Amino acid sequence: MLLDPPRAGAAAQCAELAQSKVPRLVYASCDPGSFARDARALQEAGYRLEKLKPIDQFLWAGHVELIALFVK
């Protein structure tokens, strides 16, 4: 599954995923704070953070994109 939420993150979606049997999840985030919150919820639900890659997609801005792979 691919999850690419807005800056506010995906708290509601992560709560649903916690109850699911989705084995692999790729999470694309544009906000490290909401990503950290959602990653904690996913880890508490049994997902393991396998890979995390920061991407400086917008060289003229201070924003960093995060791409993460979670496996249950």
PDB file of N, CA, C and O in Angstrom, chain B, residues numbered from 101:
ATOM      1  N   MET B 101       0.842  -1.163   0.000  1.00  0.00           N
ATOM      2  CA  MET B 101       0.000   0.000   0.000  1.00  0.00           C
ATOM      3  C   MET B 101       0.894   1.235   0.000  1.00  0.00           C
ATOM      4  O   MET B 101       1.964   1.236   0.608  1.00  0.00           O
ATOM      5  N   LEU B 102       0.456   2.267  -0.674  1.00  0.00           N
ATOM      6  CA  LEU B 102       1.158   3.550  -0.701  1.00  0.00           C
ATOM      7  C   LEU B 102       0.316   4.570   0.046  1.00  0.00           C
ATOM      8  O   LEU B 102      -0.877   4.723  -0.219  1.00  0.00           O
ATOM      9  N   LEU B 103       0.945   5.263   0.976  1.00  0.00           N
ATOM     10  CA  LEU B 103       0.276   6.290   1.756  1.00  0.00           C
ATOM     11  C   LEU B 103       1.050   7.587   1.552  1.00  0.00           C
ATOM     12  O   LEU B 103       2.243   7.653   1.848  1.00  0.00           O
ATOM     13  N   ASP B 104       0.369   8.624   1.044  1.00  0.00           N
ATOM     14  CA  ASP B 104       0.994   9.911   0.770  1.00  0.00           C
ATOM     15  C   ASP B 104       0.067  11.020   1.287  1.00  0.00           C
ATOM     16  O   ASP B 104      -0.628  11.674   0.510  1.00  0.00           O
ATOM     17  N   PRO B 105       0.069  11.219   2.609  1.00  0.00           N
ATOM     18  CA  PRO B 105      -0.870  12.176   3.200  1.00  0.00           C
ATOM     19  C   PRO B 105      -0.412  13.631   3.059  1.00  0.00           C
ATOM     20  O   PRO B 105       0.726  13.891   2.670  1.00  0.00           O
ATOM     21  N   PRO B 106      -1.300  14.572   3.376  1.00  0.00           N
ATOM     22  CA  PRO B 106      -0.910  15.980   3.424  1.00  0.00           C
ATOM     23  C   PRO B 106      -0.005  16.221   4.645  1.00  0.00           C
ATOM     24  O   PRO B 106       0.271  15.294   5.406  1.00  0.00           O
ATOM     25  N   ARG B 107       0.446  17.448   4.823  1.00  0.00           N
ATOM     26  CA  ARG B 107       1.378  17.781   5.923  1.00  0.00           C
ATOM     27  C   ARG B 107       0.853  17.363   7.292  1.00  0.00           C
ATOM     28  O   ARG B 107       1.645  17.037   8.175  1.00  0.00           O
ATOM     29  N   ALA B 108      -0.435  17.365   7.485  1.00  0.00           N
ATOM     30  CA  ALA B 108      -1.016  17.010   8.793  1.00  0.00           C
ATOM     31  C   ALA B 108      -0.842  15.532   9.115  1.00  0.00           C
ATOM     32  O   ALA B 108      -1.047  15.126  10.259  1.00  0.00           O
ATOM     33  N   GLY B 109      -0.471  14.727   8.135  1.00  0.00           N
ATOM     34  CA  GLY B 109      -0.232  13.310   8.380  1.00  0.00           C
ATOM     35  C   GLY B 109      -1.454  12.453   8.136  1.00  0.00           C
ATOM     36  O   GLY B 109      -2.414  12.867   7.485  1.00  0.00           O
ATOM     37  N   ALA B 110      -1.394  11.240   8.680  1.00  0.00           N
ATOM     38  CA  ALA B 110      -2.430  10.245   8.394  1.00  0.00           C
ATOM     39  C   ALA B 110      -2.829   9.488   9.663  1.00  0.00           C
ATOM     40  O   ALA B 110      -2.840   8.257   9.676  1.00  0.00           O
ATOM     41  N   ALA B 111      -3.152  10.219  10.718  1.00  0.00           N
ATOM     42  CA  ALA B 111      -3.481   9.577  11.992  1.00  0.00           C
ATOM     43  C   ALA B 111      -4.671   8.629  11.846  1.00  0.00           C
ATOM     44  O   ALA B 111      -4.621   7.503  12.342  1.00  0.00           O
ATOM     45  N   ALA B 112      -5.721   9.057  11.187  1.00  0.00           N
ATOM     46  CA  ALA B 112      -6.912   8.203  11.031  1.00  0.00           C
ATOM     47  C   ALA B 112      -6.600   6.978  10.180  1.00  0.00           C
ATOM     48  O   ALA B 112      -7.047   5.873  10.488  1.00  0.00           O
ATOM     49  N   GLN B 113      -5.837   7.172   9.116  1.00  0.00           N
ATOM     50  CA  GLN B 113      -5.485   6.049   8.243  1.00  0.00           C
ATOM     51  C   GLN B 113      -4.580   5.058   8.976  1.00  0.00           C
ATOM     52  O   GLN B 113      -4.720   3.848   8.794  1.00  0.00           O
ATOM     53  N   CYS B 114      -3.665   5.548   9.793  1.00  0.00           N
ATOM     54  CA  CYS B 114      -2.775   4.662  10.549  1.00  0.00           C
ATOM     55  C   CYS B 114      -3.560   3.855  11.576  1.00  0.00           C
ATOM     56  O   CYS B 114      -3.229   2.699  11.839  1.00  0.00           O
ATOM     57  N   ALA B 115      -4.587   4.448  12.155  1.00  0.00           N
ATOM     58  CA  ALA B 115      -5.434   3.706  13.091  1.00  0.00           C
ATOM     59  C   ALA B 115      -6.146   2.571  12.365  1.00  0.00           C
ATOM     60  O   ALA B 115      -6.281   1.477  12.913  1.00  0.00           O
ATOM     61  N   GLU B 116      -6.599   2.813  11.151  1.00  0.00           N
ATOM     62  CA  GLU B 116      -7.237   1.760  10.356  1.00  0.00           C
ATOM     63  C   GLU B 116      -6.217   0.698   9.946  1.00  0.00           C
ATOM     64  O   GLU B 116      -6.508  -0.497   9.993  1.00  0.00           O
ATOM     65  N   LEU B 117      -5.033   1.130   9.547  1.00  0.00           N
ATOM     66  CA  LEU B 117      -3.993   0.180   9.145  1.00  0.00           C
ATOM     67  C   LEU B 117      -3.561  -0.701  10.315  1.00  0.00           C
ATOM     68  O   LEU B 117      -3.171  -1.851  10.114  1.00  0.00           O
ATOM     69  N   ALA B 118      -3.630  -0.176  11.520  1.00  0.00           N
ATOM     70  CA  ALA B 118      -3.262  -0.955  12.700  1.00  0.00           C
ATOM     71  C   ALA B 118      -4.137  -2.195  12.831  1.00  0.00           C
ATOM     72  O   ALA B 118      -3.700  -3.214  13.367  1.00  0.00           O
ATOM     73  N   GLN B 119      -5.366  -2.112  12.345  1.00  0.00           N
ATOM     74  CA  GLN B 119      -6.314  -3.226  12.420  1.00  0.00           C
ATOM     75  C   GLN B 119      -6.281  -4.101  11.175  1.00  0.00           C
ATOM     76  O   GLN B 119      -6.964  -5.123  11.117  1.00  0.00           O
ATOM     77  N   SER B 120      -5.502  -3.715  10.191  1.00  0.00           N
ATOM     78  CA  SER B 120      -5.511  -4.412   8.904  1.00  0.00           C
ATOM     79  C   SER B 120      -4.466  -5.517   8.845  1.00  0.00           C
ATOM     80  O   SER B 120      -3.674  -5.713   9.768  1.00  0.00           O
ATOM     81  N   LYS B 121      -4.494  -6.229   7.730  1.00  0.00           N
ATOM     82  CA  LYS B 121      -3.494  -7.264   7.458  1.00  0.00           C
ATOM     83  C   LYS B 121      -2.586  -6.858   6.304  1.00  0.00           C
ATOM     84  O   LYS B 121      -1.969  -7.708   5.663  1.00  0.00           O
ATOM     85  N   VAL B 122      -2.509  -5.569   6.046  1.00  0.00           N
ATOM     86  CA  VAL B 122      -1.634  -5.064   4.978  1.00  0.00           C
ATOM     87  C   VAL B 122      -0.190  -5.371   5.373  1.00  0.00           C
ATOM     88  O   VAL B 122       0.279  -4.887   6.403  1.00  0.00           O
ATOM     89  N   PRO B 123       0.530  -6.176   4.564  1.00  0.00           N
ATOM     90  CA  PRO B 123       1.869  -6.606   4.976  1.00  0.00           C
ATOM     91  C   PRO B 123       2.983  -5.581   4.755  1.00  0.00           C
ATOM     92  O   PRO B 123       3.960  -5.555   5.503  1.00  0.00           O
ATOM     93  N   ARG B 124       2.839  -4.736   3.728  1.00  0.00           N
ATOM     94  CA  ARG B 124       3.890  -3.762   3.402  1.00  0.00           C
ATOM     95  C   ARG B 124       3.244  -2.412   3.120  1.00  0.00           C
ATOM     96  O   ARG B 124       2.195  -2.322   2.483  1.00  0.00           O
ATOM     97  N   LEU B 125       3.895  -1.375   3.609  1.00  0.00           N
ATOM     98  CA  LEU B 125       3.363  -0.031   3.475  1.00  0.00           C
ATOM     99  C   LEU B 125       4.506   0.909   3.119  1.00  0.00           C
ATOM    100  O   LEU B 125       5.520   0.951   3.815  1.00  0.00           O
ATOM    101  N   VAL B 126       4.343   1.656   2.045  1.00  0.00           N
ATOM    102  CA  VAL B 126       5.283   2.716   1.687  1.00  0.00           C
ATOM    103  C   VAL B 126       4.616   4.029   2.063  1.00  0.00           C
ATOM    104  O   VAL B 126       3.511   4.332   1.612  1.00  0.00           O
ATOM    105  N   TYR B 127       5.300   4.799   2.891  1.00  0.00           N
ATOM    106  CA  TYR B 127       4.756   6.051   3.410  1.00  0.00           C
ATOM    107  C   TYR B 127       5.615   7.193   2.874  1.00  0.00           C
ATOM    108  O   TYR B 127       6.819   7.236   3.131  1.00  0.00           O
ATOM    109  N   ALA B 128       5.012   8.111   2.137  1.00  0.00           N
ATOM    110  CA  ALA B 128       5.690   9.312   1.645  1.00  0.00           C
ATOM    111  C   ALA B 128       5.211  10.491   2.479  1.00  0.00           C
ATOM    112  O   ALA B 128       4.010  10.741   2.577  1.00  0.00           O
ATOM    113  N   SER B 129       6.139  11.204   3.071  1.00  0.00           N
ATOM    114  CA  SER B 129       5.759  12.286   3.982  1.00  0.00           C
ATOM    115  C   SER B 129       6.486  13.571   3.636  1.00  0.00           C
ATOM    116  O   SER B 129       7.651  13.553   3.240  1.00  0.00           O
ATOM    117  N   CYS B 130       5.788  14.683   3.788  1.00  0.00           N
ATOM    118  CA  CYS B 130       6.406  15.989   3.576  1.00  0.00           C
ATOM    119  C   CYS B 130       6.582  16.742   4.897  1.00  0.00           C
ATOM    120  O   CYS B 130       6.968  17.911   4.902  1.00  0.00           O
ATOM    121  N   ASP B 131       6.296  16.061   6.026  1.00  0.00           N
ATOM    122  CA  ASP B 131       6.444  16.705   7.330  1.00  0.00           C
ATOM    123  C   ASP B 131       7.030  15.711   8.340  1.00  0.00           C
ATOM    124  O   ASP B 131       6.351  14.760   8.728  1.00  0.00           O
ATOM    125  N   PRO B 132       8.272  15.916   8.768  1.00  0.00           N
ATOM    126  CA  PRO B 132       8.897  14.974   9.697  1.00  0.00           C
ATOM    127  C   PRO B 132       8.127  14.804  11.019  1.00  0.00           C
ATOM    128  O   PRO B 132       8.129  13.716  11.595  1.00  0.00           O
ATOM    129  N   GLY B 133       7.481  15.856  11.495  1.00  0.00           N
ATOM    130  CA  GLY B 133       6.741  15.772  12.755  1.00  0.00           C
ATOM    131  C   GLY B 133       5.546  14.849  12.677  1.00  0.00           C
ATOM    132  O   GLY B 133       5.376  13.979  13.532  1.00  0.00           O
ATOM    133  N   SER B 134       4.715  15.026  11.662  1.00  0.00           N
ATOM    134  CA  SER B 134       3.548  14.153  11.528  1.00  0.00           C
ATOM    135  C   SER B 134       3.984  12.740  11.139  1.00  0.00           C
ATOM    136  O   SER B 134       3.327  11.766  11.508  1.00  0.00           O
ATOM    137  N   PHE B 135       5.094  12.622  10.393  1.00  0.00           N
ATOM    138  CA  PHE B 135       5.612  11.301  10.074  1.00  0.00           C
ATOM    139  C   PHE B 135       6.020  10.564  11.345  1.00  0.00           C
ATOM    140  O   PHE B 135       5.701   9.385  11.503  1.00  0.00           O
ATOM    141  N   ALA B 136       6.717  11.240  12.252  1.00  0.00           N
ATOM    142  CA  ALA B 136       7.165  10.603  13.501  1.00  0.00           C
ATOM    143  C   ALA B 136       5.961  10.116  14.310  1.00  0.00           C
ATOM    144  O   ALA B 136       5.987   9.011  14.853  1.00  0.00           O
ATOM    145  N   ARG B 137       4.920  10.922  14.391  1.00  0.00           N
ATOM    146  CA  ARG B 137       3.707  10.524  15.107  1.00  0.00           C
ATOM    147  C   ARG B 137       3.079   9.284  14.471  1.00  0.00           C
ATOM    148  O   ARG B 137       2.731   8.330  15.166  1.00  0.00           O
ATOM    149  N   ASP B 138       2.938   9.307  13.155  1.00  0.00           N
ATOM    150  CA  ASP B 138       2.313   8.191  12.450  1.00  0.00           C
ATOM    151  C   ASP B 138       3.193   6.941  12.491  1.00  0.00           C
ATOM    152  O   ASP B 138       2.685   5.827  12.613  1.00  0.00           O
ATOM    153  N   ALA B 139       4.513   7.125  12.390  1.00  0.00           N
ATOM    154  CA  ALA B 139       5.423   5.980  12.448  1.00  0.00           C
ATOM    155  C   ALA B 139       5.339   5.300  13.803  1.00  0.00           C
ATOM    156  O   ALA B 139       5.391   4.073  13.884  1.00  0.00           O
ATOM    157  N   ARG B 140       5.213   6.072  14.854  1.00  0.00           N
ATOM    158  CA  ARG B 140       5.067   5.486  16.186  1.00  0.00           C
ATOM    159  C   ARG B 140       3.796   4.646  16.259  1.00  0.00           C
ATOM    160  O   ARG B 140       3.818   3.532  16.783  1.00  0.00           O
ATOM    161  N   ALA B 141       2.695   5.170  15.739  1.00  0.00           N
ATOM    162  CA  ALA B 141       1.427   4.432  15.754  1.00  0.00           C
ATOM    163  C   ALA B 141       1.547   3.139  14.951  1.00  0.00           C
ATOM    164  O   ALA B 141       1.041   2.097  15.368  1.00  0.00           O
ATOM    165  N   LEU B 142       2.209   3.203  13.813  1.00  0.00           N
ATOM    166  CA  LEU B 142       2.381   1.999  13.000  1.00  0.00           C
ATOM    167  C   LEU B 142       3.261   0.972  13.707  1.00  0.00           C
ATOM    168  O   LEU B 142       2.976  -0.225  13.672  1.00  0.00           O
ATOM    169  N   GLN B 143       4.321   1.436  14.343  1.00  0.00           N
ATOM    170  CA  GLN B 143       5.200   0.519  15.066  1.00  0.00           C
ATOM    171  C   GLN B 143       4.482  -0.120  16.246  1.00  0.00           C
ATOM    172  O   GLN B 143       4.676  -1.305  16.515  1.00  0.00           O
ATOM    173  N   GLU B 144       3.675   0.627  16.939  1.00  0.00           N
ATOM    174  CA  GLU B 144       2.900   0.077  18.050  1.00  0.00           C
ATOM    175  C   GLU B 144       1.882  -0.953  17.567  1.00  0.00           C
ATOM    176  O   GLU B 144       1.446  -1.810  18.334  1.00  0.00           O
ATOM    177  N   ALA B 145       1.507  -0.863  16.290  1.00  0.00           N
ATOM    178  CA  ALA B 145       0.548  -1.802  15.702  1.00  0.00           C
ATOM    179  C   ALA B 145       1.238  -3.021  15.094  1.00  0.00           C
ATOM    180  O   ALA B 145       0.577  -3.878  14.508  1.00  0.00           O
ATOM    181  N   GLY B 146       2.564  -3.104  15.230  1.00  0.00           N
ATOM    182  CA  GLY B 146       3.264  -4.277  14.746  1.00  0.00           C
ATOM    183  C   GLY B 146       4.052  -4.092  13.466  1.00  0.00           C
ATOM    184  O   GLY B 146       4.657  -5.043  12.973  1.00  0.00           O
ATOM    185  N   TYR B 147       4.058  -2.889  12.919  1.00  0.00           N
ATOM    186  CA  TYR B 147       4.868  -2.631  11.731  1.00  0.00           C
ATOM    187  C   TYR B 147       6.303  -2.337  12.149  1.00  0.00           C
ATOM    188  O   TYR B 147       6.545  -1.748  13.202  1.00  0.00           O
ATOM    189  N   ARG B 148       7.249  -2.753  11.313  1.00  0.00           N
ATOM    190  CA  ARG B 148       8.660  -2.499  11.540  1.00  0.00           C
ATOM    191  C   ARG B 148       9.142  -1.549  10.445  1.00  0.00           C
ATOM    192  O   ARG B 148       8.880  -1.763   9.261  1.00  0.00           O
ATOM    193  N   LEU B 149       9.840  -0.514  10.852  1.00  0.00           N
ATOM    194  CA  LEU B 149      10.409   0.425   9.882  1.00  0.00           C
ATOM    195  C   LEU B 149      11.639  -0.234   9.262  1.00  0.00           C
ATOM    196  O   LEU B 149      12.671  -0.382   9.916  1.00  0.00           O
ATOM    197  N   GLU B 150      11.519  -0.627   7.996  1.00  0.00           N
ATOM    198  CA  GLU B 150      12.606  -1.332   7.300  1.00  0.00           C
ATOM    199  C   GLU B 150      13.597  -0.369   6.666  1.00  0.00           C
ATOM    200  O   GLU B 150      14.809  -0.555   6.775  1.00  0.00           O
ATOM    201  N   LYS B 151      13.079   0.661   6.003  1.00  0.00           N
ATOM    202  CA  LYS B 151      13.942   1.614   5.296  1.00  0.00           C
ATOM    203  C   LYS B 151      13.359   3.009   5.443  1.00  0.00           C
ATOM    204  O   LYS B 151      12.145   3.192   5.525  1.00  0.00           O
ATOM    205  N   LEU B 152      14.251   3.982   5.473  1.00  0.00           N
ATOM    206  CA  LEU B 152      13.842   5.381   5.528  1.00  0.00           C
ATOM    207  C   LEU B 152      14.833   6.186   4.702  1.00  0.00           C
ATOM    208  O   LEU B 152      16.043   6.099   4.911  1.00  0.00           O
ATOM    209  N   LYS B 153      14.313   6.973   3.761  1.00  0.00           N
ATOM    210  CA  LYS B 153      15.188   7.759   2.889  1.00  0.00           C
ATOM    211  C   LYS B 153      14.680   9.198   2.838  1.00  0.00           C
ATOM    212  O   LYS B 153      13.556   9.446   2.402  1.00  0.00           O
ATOM    213  N   PRO B 154      15.506  10.145   3.282  1.00  0.00           N
ATOM    214  CA  PRO B 154      15.141  11.558   3.111  1.00  0.00           C
ATOM    215  C   PRO B 154      15.480  11.989   1.678  1.00  0.00           C
ATOM    216  O   PRO B 154      16.499  11.585   1.118  1.00  0.00           O
ATOM    217  N   ILE B 155      14.623  12.798   1.115  1.00  0.00           N
ATOM    218  CA  ILE B 155      14.833  13.283  -0.248  1.00  0.00           C
ATOM    219  C   ILE B 155      14.696  14.799  -0.254  1.00  0.00           C
ATOM    220  O   ILE B 155      13.658  15.338   0.131  1.00  0.00           O
ATOM    221  N   ASP B 156      15.742  15.479  -0.690  1.00  0.00           N
ATOM    222  CA  ASP B 156      15.713  16.933  -0.813  1.00  0.00           C
ATOM    223  C   ASP B 156      15.195  17.257  -2.202  1.00  0.00           C
ATOM    224  O   ASP B 156      15.956  17.600  -3.107  1.00  0.00           O
ATOM    225  N   GLN B 157      13.887  17.140  -2.351  1.00  0.00           N
ATOM    226  CA  GLN B 157      13.248  17.276  -3.663  1.00  0.00           C
ATOM    227  C   GLN B 157      13.196  18.717  -4.142  1.00  0.00           C
ATOM    228  O   GLN B 157      13.268  18.979  -5.343  1.00  0.00           O
ATOM    229  N   PHE B 158      13.072  19.642  -3.217  1.00  0.00           N
ATOM    230  CA  PHE B 158      12.942  21.054  -3.580  1.00  0.00           C
ATOM    231  C   PHE B 158      14.175  21.794  -3.089  1.00  0.00           C
ATOM    232  O   PHE B 158      14.213  22.258  -1.950  1.00  0.00           O
ATOM    233  N   LEU B 159      15.171  21.904  -3.937  1.00  0.00           N
ATOM    234  CA  LEU B 159      16.461  22.462  -3.547  1.00  0.00           C
ATOM    235  C   LEU B 159      16.372  23.899  -3.050  1.00  0.00           C
ATOM    236  O   LEU B 159      17.224  24.327  -2.272  1.00  0.00           O
ATOM    237  N   TRP B 160      15.377  24.645  -3.473  1.00  0.00           N
ATOM    238  CA  TRP B 160      15.249  26.046  -3.104  1.00  0.00           C
ATOM    239  C   TRP B 160      14.464  26.240  -1.804  1.00  0.00           C
ATOM    240  O   TRP B 160      14.293  27.370  -1.347  1.00  0.00           O
ATOM    241  N   ALA B 161      13.985  25.142  -1.208  1.00  0.00           N
ATOM    242  CA  ALA B 161      13.196  25.235   0.024  1.00  0.00           C
ATOM    243  C   ALA B 161      13.842  24.391   1.118  1.00  0.00           C
ATOM    244  O   ALA B 161      14.670  23.525   0.837  1.00  0.00           O
ATOM    245  N   GLY B 162      13.461  24.647   2.350  1.00  0.00           N
ATOM    246  CA  GLY B 162      13.989  23.904   3.483  1.00  0.00           C
ATOM    247  C   GLY B 162      13.238  22.626   3.775  1.00  0.00           C
ATOM    248  O   GLY B 162      13.482  21.994   4.803  1.00  0.00           O
ATOM    249  N   HIS B 163      12.332  22.225   2.900  1.00  0.00           N
ATOM    250  CA  HIS B 163      11.508  21.040   3.128  1.00  0.00           C
ATOM    251  C   HIS B 163      12.242  19.770   2.687  1.00  0.00           C
ATOM    252  O   HIS B 163      12.985  19.764   1.705  1.00  0.00           O
ATOM    253  N   VAL B 164      12.010  18.707   3.441  1.00  0.00           N
ATOM    254  CA  VAL B 164      12.575  17.403   3.117  1.00  0.00           C
ATOM    255  C   VAL B 164      11.440  16.409   3.030  1.00  0.00           C
ATOM    256  O   VAL B 164      10.586  16.352   3.914  1.00  0.00           O
ATOM    257  N   GLU B 165      11.429  15.635   1.979  1.00  0.00           N
ATOM    258  CA  GLU B 165      10.457  14.542   1.833  1.00  0.00           C
ATOM    259  C   GLU B 165      11.051  13.289   2.477  1.00  0.00           C
ATOM    260  O   GLU B 165      12.264  13.083   2.424  1.00  0.00           O
ATOM    261  N   LEU B 166      10.221  12.467   3.073  1.00  0.00           N
ATOM    262  CA  LEU B 166      10.648  11.191   3.648  1.00  0.00           C
ATOM    263  C   LEU B 166       9.903  10.077   2.948  1.00  0.00           C
ATOM    264  O   LEU B 166       8.689  10.154   2.760  1.00  0.00           O
ATOM    265  N   ILE B 167      10.630   9.037   2.562  1.00  0.00           N
ATOM    266  CA  ILE B 167      10.014   7.842   2.000  1.00  0.00           C
ATOM    267  C   ILE B 167      10.403   6.695   2.920  1.00  0.00           C
ATOM    268  O   ILE B 167      11.586   6.462   3.168  1.00  0.00           O
ATOM    269  N   ALA B 168       9.404   5.982   3.424  1.00  0.00           N
ATOM    270  CA  ALA B 168       9.662   4.911   4.389  1.00  0.00           C
ATOM    271  C   ALA B 168       8.957   3.634   3.956  1.00  0.00           C
ATOM    272  O   ALA B 168       7.891   3.663   3.342  1.00  0.00           O
ATOM    273  N   LEU B 169       9.585   2.512   4.294  1.00  0.00           N
ATOM    274  CA  LEU B 169       8.982   1.200   4.070  1.00  0.00           C
ATOM    275  C   LEU B 169       8.722   0.569   5.433  1.00  0.00           C
ATOM    276  O   LEU B 169       9.642   0.392   6.231  1.00  0.00           O
ATOM    277  N   PHE B 170       7.470   0.234   5.689  1.00  0.00           N
ATOM    278  CA  PHE B 170       7.061  -0.472   6.902  1.00  0.00           C
ATOM    279  C   PHE B 170       6.623  -1.873   6.520  1.00  0.00           C
ATOM    280  O   PHE B 170       5.934  -2.061   5.517  1.00  0.00           O
ATOM    281  N   VAL B 171       7.018  -2.857   7.314  1.00  0.00           N
ATOM    282  CA  VAL B 171       6.650  -4.255   7.069  1.00  0.00           C
ATOM    283  C   VAL B 171       6.031  -4.812   8.343  1.00  0.00           C
ATOM    284  O   VAL B 171       6.535  -4.589   9.444  1.00  0.00           O
ATOM    285  N   LYS B 172       4.924  -5.544   8.174  1.00  0.00           N
ATOM    286  CA  LYS B 172       4.230  -6.127   9.332  1.00  0.00           C
ATOM    287  C   LYS B 172       4.563  -7.590   9.428  1.00  0.00           C
ATOM    288  O   LYS B 172       4.085  -8.275  10.333  1.00  0.00           O
TER     289      LYS B 172
END
